[in-house]
Amino acid sequence: MSAPVVMYTTSWCPYCTSARQLFDGKGVAYTEIDVDTVQGAREEMQRRSGRTSVPQIFVGERHLGGYDDTRALDDRGGLDPLLAGSAD
């Protein structure tokens, strides 16, 4: 069973676009929450992540960080096991 992916994003953010492309390229479904249009989403994102910038990416309850953090995890080979639910 794969862990659910949630991304807090905006429509205009280039890093958000890169994050979408990363997960789309892997064929991974994700839930996208636009902090500009969903009431209370920015505050929820800040509470969950401790950060104010987008994107903020979660796999299950694990906070990966932004796009650069997620890309670095993928480059180290750590993203796919996490997505598959086999990593802590």
Beta strands, then each sheet from edge to edge (+ up, - down):
strand 1: 5-9
strand 2: 31-34
strand 3: 56-59
strand 4: 62-65
sheet 1: 2+ 1+ 3- 4+
end
